[in-house]
């Protein structure tokens, strides 16, 4: 289990992560299970931020410190995808622009391009690889192409003040590097995904392009583990359930944001946790808590 002292030590390492003053508001009865699971994690020293809203009405279904800024690992890559998609509008041929990987782009962990022989790929293919496997190498190559400043400007133009992609992906972060790849609040992330689903981010064309890339995501290990979907093939409804999501994983970080549609309703949701990942039991407890939220979401929409 994560103790309160361990959680405090972990949080103290990153000055840009803020702790909320309260645990949120009481959820609707149908979300009591997930709310209780997240509350139990918080009592064990895990920092939590979460929110779910009805996609049709915008009604808040539950929230836990949804204003708090938390590390979100790879979720910030969505902002890169928005910027890339905004450059591919109309009859633009830029999607076929071939980008080369360079030694300075090299990075490990998630993604498959590092394991492939091809040294070059079309820009749109790199975006699809980010959507499908959160490809770190593809992320760095695209960031070098469009520029981190352009992504920051796009983020500001969207009105996001608590959500940002801070840096390229690094195997190791030194004292002069941003302490996190990305940060975000559950409130802003649920708004972002709801707006993407409605076609309101930049334009319907841009929103749909980003949704298309994200629909390839193969990581259903967190909240989405409760939905019973095929991780490698869920771009069409399965038993009436359709999911588009993005996850973020790092040491002590598990984060997910998505839109879940069902026969009865549709929701936008975000859950982020920050914890002392000192043992497998700590990590599994966090994943169990996130799955409990997923079970509530599934019951609401199905």
Phi, psi and omega in degrees: 000152175274124179273157177303321181293321178296318179298320180295318180298318181296314183294329183293345183284344185232107186286344182270007177255124187251138179269138179285162181267352181211168184266006176112198181246159179294135183277168169298156185304326183291347180248016183296324182297309180295320179298318179294320180297318179290324177296320178296321177297317180298319178294335178273003176102004179275133175275132188228139167223136185204156178197147172218137179227150175287127186292327183282318186257342185078003181295135176286126180267321170194160177207149174224108180044049187289352178270349188285136177278127183228157170295136181233010176050237189284355180298330178299343178296339176300323179295323174297317180296324177297315180295317179297314181298326181293341180268358185248024184284160176063225182263021182304136179266006185295335180299338179266359178300127182269126181249139179265143171275145182237160180306326181289344179276347189301135179198153183260207179065228195293149177112163183244345184299326180298341181259359182262159181280329186297125179274352184218145179213153176296149183305314182295328177293323178295319177297320178295324178293325176293316178298322186279315187230013182053044189301117183290318180295316177299322178299313182294322178294317178294322178296321177296326182285313185267334180091134179297327180296325178293322177294319178297318179296320178297318179300316178295321180295331177283351180087014180275125181243346181242011182226133183196150166267117190266338192196172167283175181276133181231145174291326180221139180253120179270180182294339180265359180264158172301137184291341180224153174293316179207162176225163177186163173248148181299326181295314180289324182291321176294323176297316182299313182287325175297320180291322174299316181296329180273357181077028187255358179270108183070298179196163176303322180295314180295315180301315182294325179295316179295316178302320179299317178295316183290334180294348178275353188305130183258002180264103176243040188268351187248245179303316185290353177296343181274354190268350176071025183267159174284117183301332186262356182200090178216040180276349176238160182301139178236113188053037177081004183252131179228130185234139165230123184212167173220137180243163175222131181228132175204176177302115180077010181233128168224122187216143178211142174223144181191177172236126180242124179248143178217180181298329185262328187196173175226146182225152166250135186217157174209135176222125176231139178231148181222118192210166176277103185276066187266352180196160182299324181297324178297314181295316181295325177297320178296314180296323176297319179296319179293322177297323179299321175297317179300322178297320177295318179299317181296318179297327181290320186268342188254000000 
